[in-house]
Amino acid sequence: MGTTILSDLGTEILIPVCAIIGIGFALVQWVIVSKVTVSTDGKSSSSGAGADGKNGYAESLIEEEEGINDHSVVHKCAEIQNAIAEGATSFLFTEYQYVGVFMVAFAILIFLFLGSVEGFSTKSQACTYDSSKMCKPALATAVFSTISFLLGAVTSVISGFLGMKIATYANARTTLEARKGVGKAFIVAFRSGAVMGFLLAANGLLVLYIAINVFKLYYGDDWEGLFEAITGYGLGGSSMALFGRVGGGIYTKAADVGADLVGKVERNIPEDDPRNPAVIADNVGDNVGDIAGMGSDLFGSYAESSCAALVVASISSFGVNHEFTAMLYPLLISSVGILVCLLTTLFATDFFEVESVKEIEPALKKQLVISTVLMTIGIALVSWIALPSTFTIFNFGIQKEVQSWQLFLCVGVGLWAGLIIGFVTEYYTSNAYSPVQDVADSCRTGAATNIIFGLALGYKSVIIPIFAIAISIFVSFSFAAMYGIAVAAVGMLSTIATGLAIDAYGPISDNAGGIAEMAGMSHRIRERTDALDAAGNTTAAIGKGFAIGSAALVSLALFGAFVSRAGISTVDVLTPKVFIGLLVGAMLPYWFSAMTMKSVGSAALKMVEEVRRQFNTIPGLMEGTAKPDYANCVKISTDASIKEMIPPGALVMLTPLIVGILFGVETLSGVLAGSLVSGVQIAISASNTGGAWDNAKKYIEAGASEHAKTLGPKGSDPHKAAVIGDTVGDPLKDTSGPSLNILIKLMAVESLVFAPFFATHGGLLFKMF
């Protein structure tokens, strides 16, 4: 098999060092952002250091140029920022109380189910894949799976919470920097996104690495048992992400739809107008849905892709021969990914400066390209030093011989497929290209044609990403079986720090625009924040594309690990047991989407009624002489989302348990395959349809081209039709679409964790007949 160039000691040093560098870099970015002071002492200063004035203190403010250097504006910004931060924190605390109860209950369930496999015996048992060897008892797997589940859940919650804290800290600072120029505001928003990206990537890696080393103290040479127990980490991460995404998504869209329908359509007031009672709830929603929910979601994908690769590796030559460095190949890729993303971030913040509005979107796109190119070199390096030249990979009962260059290609194909999905998503959702411009043009004849064009765009946007995913699956499976698919997912998520920085930048810019409008800043500042926000919309769509693409690969890798662990040699679609599973599995994403869409609809209904009530009953509200009751709208969103997130969550968490126990592992394998195949398609089309409608509306509002001017201005009939399209698209792109990728991953990882129980005690109905 051969040895590796990188020693085991080198691996033990490299992984934690890279994680600590990532955390350190995040803290440095946070310190730089904190230098922008939100106070009324007139020093709302710099976005960086340096006496040369490049990133320094020498800029003049727009207010000074126009002779209205008003410190009350800074005071208002600070007030609004506090209101948003308080709303977001109180919502997350409420959500985490409910989720905490679920976490404890599910941890007990894992322990009971897995412990009962061998009747809670403490005796060693024959290994699953090599019965001539003895492995640790099933009770140990139960205990350690429960611990890793709790670790994953807590890390996921912390990832989301930290992201929200950073975003609410940075929003007003971005607004204040916009007074000096669009470049200054861009750098603050981007640095803040980078804080979240690097903290999440580094924390996820560090906790997983420490868990493996601590578990190894007990498991010793039983690597099969050790990495089976580690899969709980992925389950914990994704189960928290599900509630974060669904709960946050319902919250943000109930507020958004309510604010838009009454404010823009009925009352004809601008977006984020302080007279609109739902405006604070809308801005809080950006942070709890798009930031906290997305942070947990991508952490879940990251944890699961690593776990899927480790499980397959533990029963391949890496695990059998105890080759520690080769075993931790997925973690080494993630470690190098942190260093690559660090270098990539410097291109946006230090090497090149954004000078004008036109440079914003290209600067963000360059981040994706630079990180992908540099990461390709990084993967080649890791594959060279951390892998033996030849080795074997477990492939459904047989060991398949693989060369190190083949594994490099598997990771590379995943990485580049991610970039392709990102750019295709951008083409279909950015208003710089013809698809969104066609959707905007269709608004001339009303909302109905806008809806038809938007739906058609979403369905069409599925084609190329599916081919990209299909090719990467074929290539990686041909070279290295299920391990190839797992490391392709690791490759796609290897630049997660940059991906998250770009993704988090969007909601921060959106909030900055809202604060500028509410604080009554000049229209020139609002134009700058709108430009930042429009670029952020597209990058958010790119981020969702990445999340869905990686979810498809992760889910398939977990599916392969589940099939191996459950002892199924082939999944035969022609057997009725499997086929009924396929049909039911393909239906689940529709059922789940129906639940989340209806939840947003019913919560938005309450919000619309409340906003109308306030406009009709509070004297002087439309004139701006009275203040609306923001707190009531925040409460409506909070109550609705907490109540409504439980049924969709229960559907996803209980389906594998019910199917596995009653119908057995073959039917469950059908359910997993069905949900994967239909879930990916719906998720991509829903996200892109919603993104296109949103940017078609922004295209008309900006009026940047001659074509756009013929459709505008705000308040025109085409604009009203575009607002309706945007409102319909809101729950598609921010609730149902992004939550579906968690559905397909979570069901697969849950099935893998419970596979020993299902294989031993499952299929009760079929056993009875």
N, C-alpha and C positions, 0 to 999 in steps of 0.2 A: 504493500500500500504506500509506503514511503512516508517520510516525516515532513513537517512544515518548517518554513524558514523562521516564522515567528514562534518564539518559545511560549510555553504555558504561562511562565512568569510575565513575559511581555504582554500577553493578553490580559492577565490579571491587573496589570498597571494601566494599559492603554484605555480600556473601557471606562473605568471610573474617572480617569484624568480627563478624557474627552467630555464626559458628562459634567464634571466640575467646571471645565472651561466654558461650556454652554451656559451654565448657571451664572458664572462670573460675567460673561458677556451680556447676559440679560440684565444683570444688576447695573452694569456700566451704562447701558442704554437708558435704564430707568432714571439713573442719577442725572443724565444729560437732559432728559425730558423735564425732570423736576426743577431745573434751573429756570424754566418759564414760570414766573410767579403769578398766581391768580390772587391778586390783592389790589387794594386801591391806593398804594403808595407811589404809583406812577412808574414802577419798575417792572412792568410785565415784559421782562427782558428777553434773554437770548435763547436760541435753539441749539447752542453749542458754544464752544470756547474759541478764542482766537482774536487777537487785537486787530487783525487785518480787515475786519469787517466782513469777511466771506461768510462765516457763520456767526458773526459776532453781534456787537451791541450798537453798531453805528447806523441802523436803518431808521428812516423816518416813517411815521405811521400815517395811514390814509387820513385819520381824523385830524392830524396836525396840518396836513396839506390842505384840508378843507376847512380848517379853522374851527373844528368842533372836538377838540381833545377832551373828551368827557369821561372823567373817571367813574361816573355812575354806570357806564357801560360795563366796565371791569367788575364792578360790584354786582351788577345784574348777572353777569356770566357766572360769577362764583355762586350766587344764590341758586341759579338754575342747575348748575353742576351738582350742588349738594342735594337738590330735590331728586335729580335723576339717580344719584348714587344711593340715596336712602331708599328709594323705591325698589331699585335692583337688589340691594342687600336684603331688605325685608322679604322680598319675594323668594330669593334663593334660600333664606333661612327657613321660611315656611315649607318650601318644596323639600328641603333636605330632612325636615322632621318626618314627613310622610315617607320619603325614600329610605330614611334610616330604619324605620319599622320594617319595611319590606326587606331591607338588606339583612337584618338579623333573622327574620323568618326564613328567608331563602338559604341563609348560611346553615341554619338548623336542618333544613330539608336536604341540602347537599350531604351533610354529615350522616343523617339517618339513611338516606338512599344508598350512598356508597359504602357505608359501614355494614349494611345488611347483606352485601354481596356474598360475604363469607360468614354470615351470621355473627358479626362483631368479634371474630376470632383474632387473637393476637399472635397466632402462629404464622411462620413464614409460609408462603405459597409458591407453587411452581410459576415461573415467569410466563406471561401471556404468549410471547413470540418464540421462546426457547424453553420448552418444558424440562430440559435437562438441568437447568439452573434454578436456584431458589431466589425468590424476590421477597421484599418486605410485605407484611400482611395488608389486606384490603383496608383494614381499619386505619393504617398509616396514610393510605391514599385519601381516605375520607377526611382525616384530621388536616393534612397538609393542603388538600384541595380547598377546604373551608377557609384556612388561613390565607391562601393565595387569592381566593375570591374576595375576602374582606380587604386585602391589600390593594387589589385592582380597583375595587369600588371606592375606597378612600382616596386613592391617587386620582381617579377620574373626577371625583367631586372637587378635590383641591385644584385640579387643572382648570375646571370650569370656573371656580370661584376666583382664582387668581386672575384669570383672563378678564372677568367682569370688573374686578377692582382696578386693573390697569386701564381698561377702556374708559371707565367713568372718571379716572384720574386725568386721562389725556384729552377728553373731548373739548373741554373749555380752553385748554392750553392750545389746541389746534386752532380754535376760533380766534384767540387773541393773536397768535402768530400770523393768521391770515391778513391782519392789518398791515403787516410788513411786506407781504408778497406771497404768491402761491407756493413758491419753493420752500419758504420757511414752514408754512403750514403742512406741506407734504412731508417734510422730514420729521416733524413732531409725530404726525399720525403713523408714519412708517416705522419710526423707532419704537413707538408704543406697541405696534403689532409685533415687532421683533422680540420685545420683552416676553410677550405671551408665547410666541413660537418657540423660542429657545428654552424657556422654563419648562414648557410641556414636554418637548423632545428629551431634554436632559433628565427631568424627573422620572419620566416613563422608563428611560434606559437604566437609570441608577437604581430605582426600586426593584426592577426585574433582576438586575445583576446581583444585588444584595440578597434577594430572595433565593436565587439559585445557589449562591454560596452558603447561605445559612441552612437551606434544606439538605445540601450535600453533606453537612456534618452528620446528619442522621442516616441518610440513604447510602452513603459510601459509594460502593461500586454499582449499586442498583440504579443505573441511569434511566432505565425504562420507567420505573416507578416515580423517580424524581421529576422527570419532565411531563409525565402524565398528571402529576399533582400541580405542576406549574400552570396547566391550562386554565385553572380556576382564575388566574390573574386576568386573562382575556375576558372571561365571563363576567367578572366583577366590573371591569372597565366598561363593557358594552351595556350591561343592564342599567348602570347609572346613566350612561349616555342616552339610552332610550327615553327615560323619564325627563332628562334635561332637554332633549330635542323636542319631544312632544309637548311637555309642559311649557317650555320657553316659546315654542312655535305657536301654540294656541294663544299665549299671553300677547306676544308681539303682534300677531295678525288681528286679534280681536280689537286691539287698540287702533291699529293702523286702518283697518276697514272702517271702523266707527268714525275716526277722525276725518278720513277722506270723504266718506259718503255725505256726512252732514256739512263738514267744513267747506270742502272744495265744490261739491256738486250742488248742494242745496243753498248754502250761504255765500258761495263764490268768494271765500277768503283764501289767502295763500296757504301753502303747506307750512306747518309749524308756526302758524299764527298764534300768539299768546292768548288770543280771545277764545281759542278752541279748547274746551275742557279736557279733551282726550290727548292733548299734545305731550304732556309729561309722560303719561302711560305709554304713548307711542315710542318716545325716546328711551324709556326704561326697557321696553320690549326689545329694542335693537341689541341691548347689552345682555339680556337674559336668554334670548333665543339665538341670535346670530353669533354671539361671542361665547357665552358659557356653554350653551348647547353644542355648538360646533367644536369647542375645545374638547369636551368630553367625548364627542363622536370620533374625532380623529385620534384621540388617545386610545380609544377602544380598538380602532382599526390597527393602530401601531402595535398594541399589546397582542392582539389576536394573530397578526401575521407572524410576529416573532414566535408566539406559542405554537402555531401550526408547524412552522419550520423546525422548531426544537423537538416536537413530538416525533416527527418523521425521522429526523436525524438520530434520535436516541435509539432507534431500532435498525439503523443503518450501520455501516462500518465505523462511523465516528463514535457512536454510542457503544457498540459492541467492543471496540478496541480501546475505549476510553481516551479518545483523542480530544483533549479539552479545547484546544485552540480552534480546530476544525468544527467542533460541536457548536462553539459560540460564534460561528461565521455570521449569522444574521445580526447579532449584537455588534460585531465589529463593523459591519456595513453601516449600521445606524450611528456608531461612534464617529466614523469618518464623515458621515453625512452632516453631523453637527459642525465639524471643522469646515467642510465645504460651504455650508450655509452661512457660516460666520464670514468667510471671505466674500461670498456673494453679496451679503448685506452691506459690506463696506463700499461696494460699487454704487449703491443707491445713496448712501449717507455721506460718504467722504470723497470717493474718487471723482464722481460726476455730480454736478448740481442741477436740479430741475429749475429752469429759469422761467418757463411759460406754461400755460395751460396745456398746449399741444404736447408737451414733453412728459406729462404725467403717465398716461397709459403706456407709451413705449418704455418708460423707466420700469414700470411694474412687469411688463412682458419680458424685458431683458433679464429680470431677476430669475424668471422661470428657465430661460434659455441658458444663462450663465451657470446656474446651479446644476442643470442637467448635464451640460458639457463637462464641467469640473467633476461631477459625481461619476461620470463614466470612467474618467481616469482613476478616481478613488476606488471604484469597484474593481478595476483591473489590478490595482496595487494590492487590495485586500485579498483578492482571489489568488494572486501570485504568492503572497507571504503566509496566508492563513490556511491554505488547502494543500493536501498531498496531491501529487500529479495525477494519480488515479485512486479511486475509492469506489465503494458500492453504496447504492441507495435502495432502501426497501421499496418494492413495487408489488403490492398485493400478493405477498407470500413468497416472492423470489427476490434475490438481490441483483440489481442491475448495475453493471460497471459504468462509471462516469468519469470523464476527465475534468480537470479543474477549469480549462477554457470553456467547456460546455456550461458549467455553472455560472461563469462570468456572463455568458450570453443570455442565460435565463434571467439574471438580475437586470442586465442591460435592457432586455426587451420589455420588461415591466416598467423600468424607468422611462424609456422613450415612449411607450404606449401612454403613460400618464401625461407626457408633454403633448402628444397628438390629441388626446381627449380634451386637454386644457384649451388648445388652440381651436379645435372644432367648436367647443362650447362658446369660446369668445366670438367666433365668426357668427354663430347663430344668435348671440345675445347682445353684442355691441352695436350701438347705433351708428358706428362708422361704416358698417357693411350693408349690402342690399337686403338681406332677409328682414332685419328690423325696420329698415326704411320702407319696405313693402307693407309691413304690418301697420306702420304709421300712416302710409298712404291710404290704406283700406279704411281708415277712420273717417274719410270724407263722406262715406255713405252710411255712417252710423256705427253703433256698438256691435251689431250682429255680425257685420263683415269683419270687424276687428277680431271678434272671438273666433270666427271661422279661420281666418289667416293665421292667428296665433296658435290654434290647435294644430293646424297643418304643419307649421314650422316646428313645433315640438316633436311631432311624430317623425318628421324628416330628419331631425337632428340626432335621432337614435342610430342611424345607419352606420356612419363612420366609427363612432365609439365602439359599437358592437363588433365591427370587423377588427378594430384594434385589439379589443379584449380577446376575441376568438383567435387571432394570429398569435398573440402572446401566450395564450393557453396551449395552442398546438406546439409552438416552438419549445416552450419550457417543459411540457409533458414529454415530448419526444426525446429531449436530452436527459432529463433527470426526474421523470415521473412526478408524483405529487410534491416531492421536495422542490422540484423546479418551479412549480406554480406558487408554492409558499414563498420562495425567495424572490420570485417576480413581484409578488405583493410587497415584500420588504423593500425591493428596489423602487417601486412606485412611491412608497412612503419614506424613502431614505432622505428626501429633501423636505421633510415635513416642517422643519423650522422656517424655511423660506415660504413654503405654501401657506402656513398659518399666519406668517407676518403679513403676506399679501391679503389674506382672507380677513384678518382682524382689522386691517387698515380701512376696509369698506364701512363697517358700522361706526367706527370712530369718526370718519369723515362725515357720515350721515348725521350723527349726533352734533358735530361741530356746526353743520349748516343749520340744524334746528335751534341751537343755542344762539347763533348769529341773528336768526329771524326773531326769536323771542326777546333778545336783548335790544332789539331795535337798531341794529347796526346798519351801516349804509349799504345800498344795493350792490356796490362794487365788491364788498366783502362777501355778500351772499353769492355773487357770481363766482367768486373764487372757490367757496366751499361747495357750491353746486358742481363745479368742474371736478373737484376732488371726489365728490360723491358719485358722479356718473362713472368715473373710472373705477371706483370702489364697487359699484354694482356689477360691472363686468368681471372684475377679479373675484368677487364673491361667487359668481356663476362658475368661474374656472375652478375655484376651490371645491364647489359642490361636485363638479365633474370628476375631479381627482378622488373625492371621497367615495363616489358611486363606483368608479372604475376599480379602485383598490378593494372596495367591499366585495365586488364580484370575484376577484382573484382570491381574497382571503376566505370567502365563503366556500369556494371550490376546494381550496387547500384543506380547510377544516372538514369539509365533507369527505375528502379522501382519507383523512386521519380517522374520522368517525367510522367509515366503512371498514378500514383495517382493524380498528380496535374492537368493533362489534363482531368481527369474524365473518363478514360477508365477503365471499370470493368474487361474485359478480352481481351487479344490479340489473336484473332482466326486466325491461319495460313491458314485455309481453305477458308477464305473470300478473293476474288481477290484483294481488296484494300491492305490488309496486305501482301499477297504473292508476288505481284509485288514489294512492298517495300523491302521484303527479298532478292529478286533476285538482285535488283539494289544496295542494301546495301552491298551484298557480292561481287559485282563487284568493288565497290569504292576503296578498298585497292589495287587492281590490277592497276586501272587507276592512282592512286596516285603514286604507285611504278614505273610505266612506266614513269611518268613525272620526278620523282627525278633521276631515273637511266639515262634517256636520258640527263638530265641536266648535270650530272657528266660527261657523255660521251662527250658531245659537249664542255664543259669547258676543259676537259682533252685534247681534240683534239687541241684546241688553245694552251694549255700549251706545248704539245709535239712539235708543230711546232715552238714555241718560243725557247724552249730549244735546238732543232736541229739547228735552225738559229744561236744561239749564239755559239754553238760548231763549226759550219762551218765557221762563219765569224769573230770571235774574235781570232786573232793570239796569240798563246801561252797559250790558255785556258787549253788544255789537258795537257800541260807540267807544268802547275801551275805557270807560270810566269805572267799571266794576270788575272785580277779579273772579274768574270761574273757580269752581270747586274741583281742583285737580285730584285731590285725594280720593274722592268718590269713584272716579274713573279708574284709578290705580287699583282700588279695592275690587271693582267689578272684574277687571282683568285677572287679578290674583286668584279670586275665589273660583272663577270659571275654569282657569287653567289647571288648578290643583284638582278640582272635581273631575274634569274631563280627561285628565291624562291617565287615570287609573284603568278604564276599560280597554283602550288600545294596548297599554302595557301588559295587562293581564292576558290578552289574546296572544301576544307574542311569547310571553314567558310560559304559559300553560300548554300551548299547542304541542311542543315536543314531548312534554311529560305525559299528556293524555294519549297521544298517538303511540309513543314508545311503550307505555304500560299496557294499553289495551290491544294495540294492533302489532306491536313488535318492530324490530329494527328494519325489516325490509320495507314495510309501509312508510316508516319514518324516513328512510333514504329517498323514497319517492317524493314525500312532502318537501324535503330539503331541496331536491333538484327542481321541483316545480316552482317553489317560491323564489329560488335564485333566478330561474329563467324569466319569469314574468316580472319579478320585482325590479330587476335592473332596467328593463325597458320602460316601465311606468315611471321610475325614479328619474331617469334621464329626460324623458319627454315632459314630465311635470315641471322639473326645475327649469328647463330651457324655455318652455312656454311662458311661465311666470316671469322669467328674466327678460324675455323679449317684449312682453307687454309693458313692463316697468320702463324699459329703455325707450320704447316707442313713445311713451308719454313724455319722458325727459327730452327726447329728440324734438318733439313739438314745442315744449316749453322753452328750450334753449334758443330755438330759431336761428341756429348757427349757419344754415345753408339756405339758398333761395327756395329749395323744395320745402324745407321746414317752415319757412316764413309764410308760404301759401296755406299751410295747415293751421297756423297759430292765429293770434296770440292765445295766452291763457284765457279760458272762459269761452273760447269759440266752440262751435258744435263739434268739430273733429277732436278738439282737446277734451271735451266732456266724454266723447266716445272712448278716447284713450284712457281716461281716468277709470271708466267702468271696466275696461279690459285689465288695467293694472290691479283693480280691486279684486276681480275674479282670480287673477294670477297670484295674488298674495299668499293664500293658503297653499296653493300648488307648489310655489317655489320655496316657501319658508317653513311649511309644516309637513305636508304629506311627502313631498319629494325627498327632502333630506332625511326624514325619519325612516323611509323605506330601506335605505342602505343598512340601517341598524337592524331592521327586521331580518334581513337575509343573513347577516353575520351572526346575530345573537342566537337565532334558532340553531345554526350550525354549531356554534361553540358550546351551547347548552347541551346539544345532543352528544357532543364529544365528551364533555365532562361526565354525563350520566350514562355513557356507553356501557361501562361494566355492569351497571344495574339493569339496563334494558336487555343486554345479552343474556343475563342470568335469569331475570324474573319477568321480562317483557312478553308481550303478545298473549295476554290472558284470554282475550276473546277467542283467538284461533286455537288456543290449547283446550278450550272448553268443548269445541265442536269436532 
